[in-house]
Amino acid sequence: MTIETLAQNCSSCIHERFWDYEDRFRRITLRAPGRFMNRQWERVQADTTERLNLYATVVDQTAIDIRSLLEDRIADEALWSAAKADYAVRITGMDDRELAETFFNSVTRRIFGTVGVNRQIEFVHDDRQPALPCPTDSVFMTYPLAGTIEPVVRQILSDYSDLKIDRASLERSMPRIVERVEKSLNQIKSRVQPVRIEMIRHVFYRGQGAYLIGRVVAGKQMIPLALALLHSSEGVEVDALLLDTDGLSIVFSYTRSAFHVSMDHPCELVGFLKSIMPAKPEAEIYSAIGYFKHGKTVLYQDVCRHTAVCTDGGFRLSPGKRGMVMVVFDMADHEMVVKLIRDRFDTPKKTTRNKVIEQYDFVFNHYRVGRLIEAHTFEHLSFDRCWFSDDLIDHLTAEAGQTVHLVGDRVIIDHAYLERRVTPLDIYLKEQTRIKTEAAVVDFGNAIKDLAFANIFPGDLLLKNFGVTRHGRVVFYDYDEIVPLTACRFRKIPQARTYMEEMADEPWYAVGEDDVFPEEFARFLGLSPGHRDLFLSQHADLLAPDFWIKAQDEIRSGHIRHIRPYQPRYRL
């Protein structure tokens, strides 16, 4: 068989598998409306996990098929270059061409184990990020605002008729919706006419919520307009209205699981969302609508562009206390941090490298409720040596020598996690104003509780293991000791029988591997006296077994608690 025929067969196989992935992805996504209307919350979580793992499943099977097809020509780069050219023709004009390119790259990297980038056999856009297309009316519906706002709002909600919003609830909420929209309109109507509302045609579903996402447009000015709906036992109701970029950005946060939203033009949908969240990286938006692998590709290409030419910046060890399990470094002018697993772990850590990887996989598959940072796993990263000082290279090779290698003028990193940069909570509490630090202390307790009701126990509740986002939200990012809450045994410390027992260095009671004593948390949190008093005034229940046992009972009963991704001030 000629190289051209083999290349075409290879290209055709990958193309067919990509369409198989897209079809299965959309079929899972299309379950969301029914799940929401029938309040099937356990099935929602099952669908989320199934869709998360779909990509790797299809890529793995594709790699097996390609190995069988090409046999001893599997590593022929000339053949793969021809296959890439043929594949490029096949996907020309596709609405989701960028996703198809990422899929092709995933297959080649699975087969070749590529270090860095191989431009001959991969689709690469690291010189410049392709511009997002302008969204068209195939993505959104338009509502001119010529008179009063209420008829327009009613028309918008009626156009999402499948949601069957409870009429009585809507009548109670309508005055507040109109009042808030009119207040926002007053900020722009006096300057520019005409004004219109554009709403994305499809509903965004996640967890127990449904979201109608749009924008108010006046000339070149845009403000978000998002309606959050819940389906209680009394019916579907509008729970909240968001009309600012920060609020919507938190809803689409990198600390949350992805939405399930039907879409024919993913790139246009991302363009629409980017227009109302301009500070949110494109990679995060792709991840937020379920295309986490392409989001990872966009992130990687951004990092490649950022490190293409050496500058005076370079990598540095990240600020904060040294981690026992991870080495963390970053660039001062880039929003991502790089985390590497250490070769050896300090006492008292008893984990292993494989266990840490399992913990990160656990977080990837778990419903993240806005408190767990998305960690992108990368293998075989390659950077120019000029980005690393001699001291940093010495530190990385000493602490993570199984992972970091020098090959000529390149630094090769076999396995890494890239995460969004946040400010470690212990540093934040020292550097920020009283108002901000007190808000963070209270949200620290909220974060612990949100994780608990999502069946997550962080293991270590030290301040250094939590961070604060640019929106002031407290999140968790140290996953090496994370466990399901239901795997823990929460106990009260037994009363000492004698004075000698009480004064002993070692506990006078038996401690099992899964035992947790909440009374001890106060000693380990590391809060200043004032912050400790504030924390206890709001979250003293965290220091007693009852809170944790009740959370476990709730989880075991099958009840799934809805944790709203917006502040109370947005509610209606």
C-alpha positions in Angstrom: 0.0 0.0 0.0 1.4 3.4 -1.0 2.2 6.1 1.6 -0.5 8.3 0.1 -3.1 5.6 0.6 -2.0 4.8 4.1 -2.0 8.5 5.0 -5.5 8.9 3.6 -6.7 5.9 5.6 -5.1 7.2 8.7 -6.6 10.6 8.2 -10.0 9.1 7.5 -9.9 6.9 10.6 -9.0 9.9 12.9 -11.7 12.0 11.2 -14.4 9.4 11.8 -13.4 8.9 15.4 -13.5 12.7 15.9 -17.1 12.7 14.6 -17.9 9.8 16.9 -16.6 11.7 19.8 -18.6 14.8 18.8 -21.8 12.8 18.4 -21.4 11.1 21.8 -20.5 14.4 23.4 -23.6 16.0 22.1 -25.9 13.1 23.0 -24.7 13.3 26.6 -25.1 17.1 26.6 -28.7 16.8 25.2 -29.7 14.8 28.3 -29.3 17.9 30.4 -32.7 19.6 29.7 -34.6 16.4 30.7 -32.4 15.9 33.8 -33.2 19.4 34.9 -36.9 19.2 34.2 -37.2 15.8 36.0 -34.9 16.9 38.9 -32.6 13.9 38.3 -29.6 15.3 40.1 -27.7 12.0 40.6 -27.9 11.3 36.9 -26.6 14.9 36.3 -23.5 14.0 38.1 -23.2 10.7 36.3 -23.5 12.5 33.0 -20.8 15.0 34.0 -18.4 12.2 34.8 -19.2 10.2 31.6 -18.6 13.3 29.4 -15.4 14.2 31.2 -13.9 10.7 30.5 -15.3 10.4 27.0 -12.4 12.2 25.3 -9.6 10.0 26.7 -11.7 6.9 25.9 -12.1 7.8 22.2 -8.5 8.9 21.8 -7.2 5.7 23.3 -9.4 3.6 21.0 -8.3 5.7 18.0 -4.6 5.1 18.8 -5.3 1.4 19.0 -7.0 1.4 15.6 -4.2 3.5 14.0 -1.5 1.2 15.3 -3.4 -1.7 13.8 -3.8 0.1 10.5 -0.2 1.4 10.1 1.6 -1.5 11.8 5.4 -1.1 11.2 4.8 2.3 9.6 3.4 3.8 12.8 6.4 6.0 13.5 6.8 7.2 9.9 6.7 11.0 10.2 6.5 11.5 6.4 3.4 9.4 6.4 1.9 11.3 9.4 2.8 14.6 7.7 0.8 13.5 4.6 -2.1 12.3 6.9 -2.1 15.8 8.6 -2.4 17.5 5.1 -5.2 15.2 4.1 -7.0 15.7 7.5 -6.7 19.5 7.0 -8.6 19.2 3.8 -11.3 17.1 5.4 -12.0 19.6 8.2 -11.9 22.7 6.0 -15.0 24.8 6.6 -16.1 22.9 9.7 -17.7 24.9 12.4 -15.5 23.2 15.0 -12.3 22.9 13.0 -10.2 24.0 16.0 -11.6 21.1 18.0 -10.9 18.7 15.2 -7.3 19.9 15.1 -6.9 19.3 18.8 -8.2 15.8 18.4 -5.7 15.0 15.7 -2.9 16.3 17.9 -4.1 14.2 20.8 -3.8 11.1 18.7 -0.3 11.9 17.4 0.9 12.7 20.9 -0.5 9.5 22.3 1.4 7.5 19.7 4.7 9.4 19.5 4.9 10.7 23.1 6.0 14.0 21.6 8.4 16.2 23.6 7.5 19.8 23.1 5.9 20.4 19.7 6.4 18.6 16.4 5.2 21.0 13.7 5.5 18.4 11.0 2.7 16.2 12.4 0.8 18.6 14.6 -1.5 21.6 14.1 0.3 24.4 15.8 -0.9 28.1 16.4 1.8 29.3 18.8 2.8 32.2 16.7 -0.6 33.9 17.1 -3.9 32.9 18.6 -6.5 32.6 15.8 -9.1 35.3 16.1 -12.5 34.2 17.4 -15.3 34.7 14.8 -18.0 37.2 15.5 -21.1 35.4 16.8 -24.0 35.3 14.4 -27.8 35.1 14.9 -27.4 31.3 14.7 -25.9 31.6 18.2 -28.2 34.3 19.7 -31.6 35.8 19.6 -32.1 39.6 19.4 -34.6 41.7 21.3 -34.7 45.4 20.5 -35.3 47.7 23.4 -37.5 50.5 22.1 -39.9 51.0 25.0 -40.4 49.5 28.5 -38.3 46.6 29.6 -41.0 44.3 31.1 -42.5 43.1 27.8 -39.1 42.3 26.5 -38.1 40.3 29.6 -41.4 38.4 29.3 -40.7 37.6 25.7 -37.2 36.4 26.4 -38.5 34.0 29.1 -41.3 32.8 26.9 -38.9 31.9 24.1 -37.3 29.4 26.5 -40.7 27.7 26.7 -39.2 24.2 27.5 -38.2 25.4 30.9 -41.9 25.8 32.0 -41.2 28.6 34.5 -43.7 28.7 37.3 -46.1 31.6 36.6 -46.7 32.6 40.2 -43.0 32.6 41.0 -42.3 34.7 37.9 -44.9 37.3 38.8 -43.3 37.7 42.2 -39.8 38.1 40.6 -40.7 40.2 37.6 -40.7 43.6 39.4 -37.2 43.0 40.8 -35.9 41.8 37.4 -37.3 44.9 35.6 -35.9 47.2 38.3 -32.4 45.8 38.1 -32.3 45.7 34.3 -33.6 49.3 34.1 -30.9 50.4 36.5 -28.2 48.9 34.4 -29.7 50.3 31.2 -29.6 53.8 32.7 -25.8 53.5 32.7 -25.7 53.3 28.9 -29.0 54.4 27.4 -28.3 58.1 27.8 -25.2 57.8 25.7 -25.9 55.5 22.9 -29.0 54.4 21.0 -30.4 52.0 19.9 -30.2 49.4 22.6 -30.9 45.7 22.2 -30.6 42.4 24.2 -29.0 39.4 22.7 -29.6 36.0 24.3 -27.7 32.8 23.5 -30.3 30.4 22.0 -29.5 27.4 24.2 -29.7 27.0 27.9 -26.6 26.4 30.0 -27.1 23.5 32.5 -24.8 22.6 35.4 -25.6 20.7 38.6 -29.1 21.8 39.7 -29.0 25.1 37.8 -30.1 26.3 34.4 -28.7 29.6 33.1 -29.9 32.0 30.3 -26.9 33.9 29.1 -27.0 37.1 27.1 -25.8 40.7 26.8 -27.2 44.2 26.6 -25.7 45.9 23.6 -25.5 49.7 22.9 -23.1 50.5 20.1 -19.8 49.2 21.2 -20.8 48.9 24.9 -21.9 45.6 26.3 -22.9 44.4 29.7 -23.8 40.8 30.7 -27.3 39.7 31.4 -27.7 36.3 33.0 -30.7 34.7 34.6 -30.1 31.7 36.9 -33.0 29.3 37.3 -33.6 26.5 39.8 -36.1 23.7 39.8 -37.4 23.1 43.3 -40.2 20.8 44.3 -42.6 23.7 43.7 -41.5 24.3 40.1 -38.9 26.2 38.0 -38.2 29.7 39.2 -35.8 32.5 38.4 -33.5 32.6 41.4 -31.0 35.3 40.4 -30.1 38.0 37.9 -26.5 38.9 37.1 -25.6 42.1 35.2 -21.9 42.5 35.8 -18.8 40.9 34.4 -17.3 39.9 37.8 -20.4 38.1 38.9 -20.7 36.2 35.6 -17.0 35.4 35.6 -17.4 33.6 39.0 -20.3 31.6 37.5 -17.9 30.5 34.7 -15.0 30.0 37.1 -12.0 27.6 36.5 -12.9 26.2 40.0 -16.2 24.8 38.7 -17.4 21.8 36.6 -18.3 22.4 33.0 -21.7 23.5 31.7 -23.8 21.2 29.5 -25.0 23.4 26.6 -26.0 22.4 23.1 -24.1 24.2 20.4 -23.5 24.0 16.7 -20.8 26.6 16.6 -18.5 26.3 19.7 -16.0 28.9 18.4 -18.8 31.5 18.0 -20.2 30.6 21.4 -16.8 31.2 22.9 -16.6 34.5 21.1 -19.9 35.6 22.5 -18.9 34.7 26.1 -15.5 36.4 25.6 -17.3 39.6 24.7 -19.0 39.8 28.1 -16.1 38.4 30.1 -13.1 40.0 28.3 -10.6 39.3 31.2 -11.4 35.5 31.2 -8.8 33.5 29.2 -10.2 31.8 26.1 -8.8 28.5 27.4 -11.0 28.7 30.5 -14.1 29.5 28.4 -13.6 26.3 26.3 -13.2 24.3 29.5 -16.3 25.9 31.0 -18.5 24.6 28.1 -17.0 21.1 28.3 -14.2 21.2 25.8 -11.5 20.9 28.4 -9.0 19.3 26.1 -9.1 22.1 23.6 -9.0 24.5 26.5 -5.7 22.8 27.5 -4.5 23.2 23.9 -5.3 26.9 23.9 -3.5 27.3 27.3 -0.4 25.4 26.0 -0.2 27.5 22.9 -0.5 30.7 25.0 2.4 29.4 27.2 4.4 28.6 24.0 3.9 32.1 22.7 4.8 33.6 26.0 8.1 31.7 26.2 9.0 31.9 22.5 11.6 34.7 23.0 13.7 34.9 26.1 13.3 38.1 28.2 14.5 39.4 31.5 11.6 37.7 33.4 11.9 34.0 33.4 10.6 31.4 35.8 10.9 31.7 39.6 9.9 29.7 42.6 6.4 30.8 43.5 5.8 32.9 46.6 4.6 31.1 49.7 5.6 28.4 52.1 7.5 25.4 50.6 5.3 22.5 49.9 6.1 19.0 51.1 4.8 17.2 48.0 5.1 19.7 45.2 7.6 22.1 43.8 5.8 25.2 42.4 7.2 27.8 40.0 5.8 30.5 37.8 6.5 33.6 35.8 5.8 37.0 37.4 4.0 38.2 34.2 1.9 35.1 33.5 -1.2 33.9 35.2 -0.3 30.2 35.4 1.8 28.3 37.9 3.7 25.0 37.2 3.6 22.2 39.8 5.9 19.2 39.9 5.8 16.2 42.1 8.9 16.0 44.3 11.1 12.9 44.2 10.9 12.6 48.0 8.3 13.8 50.5 9.1 15.4 53.8 7.9 13.8 57.1 5.1 13.3 58.1 3.8 12.8 54.5 3.3 9.1 53.7 2.0 9.4 50.2 3.6 8.2 46.9 4.0 9.7 43.5 1.3 7.4 42.0 -1.0 8.3 44.9 -0.6 12.0 44.2 -1.4 11.5 40.5 -4.5 9.5 41.6 -5.6 12.4 43.8 -5.4 14.9 40.9 -7.4 12.4 38.8 -10.0 12.2 41.6 -10.4 16.0 41.5 -10.6 16.1 37.7 -13.6 13.7 37.9 -15.2 15.2 40.9 -18.0 17.9 40.9 -15.9 21.0 41.8 -18.5 23.4 43.3 -16.4 26.5 42.8 -13.7 25.6 45.4 -11.3 23.3 43.6 -8.8 24.8 41.0 -8.7 23.1 37.6 -5.4 21.4 37.2 -4.2 20.7 33.6 -2.0 17.7 33.3 0.9 18.0 30.9 3.6 15.6 29.8 6.9 16.2 27.9 6.9 20.0 28.2 10.0 21.6 26.6 11.3 25.1 27.5 14.4 27.1 26.4 17.1 26.9 29.1 17.2 30.7 29.2 13.9 30.9 31.1 15.6 29.2 34.1 18.2 30.7 36.4 21.1 28.4 37.5 19.7 28.4 41.0 16.2 27.4 39.8 17.6 24.6 37.7 19.7 23.3 40.6 16.6 23.4 42.8 14.3 21.6 40.3 16.8 18.9 39.5 17.6 18.3 43.2 13.9 18.2 44.3 12.3 16.8 41.1 15.1 15.1 39.2 12.9 12.2 38.2 10.8 14.8 36.3 13.1 17.5 35.1 15.9 16.9 32.6 18.4 19.0 30.6 18.7 18.1 27.0 21.1 20.5 25.2 19.6 24.0 25.6 16.2 22.7 26.5 14.6 21.9 29.9 12.3 18.9 29.6 9.6 18.3 32.1 8.1 14.9 32.0 5.0 15.5 34.1 3.5 18.7 35.3 0.3 20.4 36.4 -0.6 23.9 35.2 -3.0 25.8 37.4 -4.3 29.4 37.5 -2.3 31.6 39.8 -4.0 32.5 43.1 -2.7 34.3 46.2 -1.9 31.8 49.0 -4.4 32.5 51.8 -1.6 32.9 54.5 0.0 35.6 52.4 -3.3 37.3 51.5 -4.2 37.7 55.2 -0.9 39.4 55.8 -0.9 41.8 52.8 -4.5 42.9 52.2 -6.8 45.4 53.9 -8.8 44.6 57.0 -12.1 44.5 55.0 -10.6 42.0 52.5 -8.9 39.8 55.0 -12.0 39.5 57.2 -14.1 38.6 54.2 -11.5 36.0 53.2 -11.5 34.5 56.8 -15.3 34.0 56.6 -15.1 32.6 53.1 -12.4 30.2 54.2 -15.0 28.6 56.4 -17.6 28.7 53.6 -15.1 26.9 51.3 -14.5 24.1 53.8 -18.3 23.7 54.2 -18.9 23.8 50.4 -16.3 21.1 50.0 -17.8 19.0 52.7 -21.3 18.9 51.2 -19.6 18.0 47.9 -18.1 14.9 49.6 -14.6 16.4 49.8 -12.4 16.5 52.9 -9.2 18.5 52.1 -7.0 16.6 54.6 -4.8 19.5 55.4 -6.7 22.7 56.5 -3.6 24.8 56.7 -3.9 28.4 55.3 -1.1 27.7 52.8 -3.1 25.0 51.1 -5.9 27.5 50.2 -5.7 30.5 47.9 -7.7 33.6 47.1 -8.8 34.4 43.5 -8.8 37.9 41.9 -12.5 38.0 42.9 -11.7 37.4 46.6 -13.0 33.8 46.7 -11.2 31.2 48.8 -10.3 28.0 46.9 -8.4 24.9 47.7 -5.4 23.7 45.6 -3.4 21.2 47.6 -4.7 17.8 46.5 -2.2 15.3 47.9 -4.3 14.4 51.0 -7.8 15.0 49.6 -10.3 12.2 50.3 -14.1 11.6 50.1 -15.7 13.0 53.2 -17.6 9.7 53.6 -14.2 7.9 53.9 -13.4 9.7 57.2 -14.3 8.9 60.7 -15.0 12.1 62.7 -14.5 11.6 66.4 -14.4 13.6 69.7 -11.2 13.4 71.6 -11.7 11.0 74.6 -11.4 12.5 78.1 -8.0 11.8 79.6 -8.3 9.3 82.5 -5.3 10.6 84.4 -3.1 13.7 84.6 -0.2 11.8 83.2 -2.2 10.8 80.1 -3.2 14.4 79.5 0.4 15.6 79.7 1.8 12.8 77.6 3.5 13.6 74.3 1.6 10.9 72.5 -2.2 10.5 72.4 -3.6 8.4 75.2 -6.3 7.0 72.8 -6.1 4.8 69.7 -6.1 6.7 66.4 -7.2 4.9 63.2 -5.9 5.8 59.7 -9.2 7.5 58.8 -9.9 9.2 62.1 -10.3 12.9 62.2 -10.6 15.0 65.4 -12.3 18.4 64.5 -11.4 19.8 67.9 -7.8 20.0 66.7 -8.5 22.2 63.7 -8.2 25.4 65.7 -4.6 24.6 66.6 -3.6 23.9 63.0 -5.4 26.6 61.1 -2.7 29.2 61.7 -5.1 32.2 62.1 -4.1 35.3 64.1 -6.1 35.8 67.3 -8.4 38.3 65.8 -9.0 36.2 62.6 -9.4 33.1 64.8 -12.2 34.8 66.8 -13.9 36.0 63.6 -13.7 32.5 62.1 -15.1 30.9 65.2 -18.0 33.4 65.4 -19.1 32.2 61.9 -17.9 28.6 61.8 -17.5 27.2 65.3 -19.5 24.2 64.1 -16.5 23.0 62.0 -14.7 22.2 65.3 -17.2 19.6 66.4 -17.9 16.1 64.9 -21.6 16.8 64.6 -21.3 19.1 61.6 -19.2 16.5 59.7 -21.3 13.5 60.6 -24.5 15.3 59.5 -22.8 16.2 56.2 -21.9 12.5 55.8 -25.4 11.4 56.6 -26.8 13.8 54.0 -24.4 12.5 51.3 -25.1 8.9 52.1 -28.9 9.5 52.0 -28.5 10.5 48.3 -29.3 14.1 48.8 -27.3 16.5 46.6 -27.0 20.0 47.9 -27.1 22.8 45.4 -24.3 25.3 46.1 -25.1 28.6 44.3 -22.2 30.0 42.1 -23.2 33.6 42.9 -23.4 35.8 45.9 -26.7 36.4 47.8 -27.0 39.9 46.5 -27.8 38.6 43.0 -30.8 36.6 44.2 -34.3 37.8 43.5 
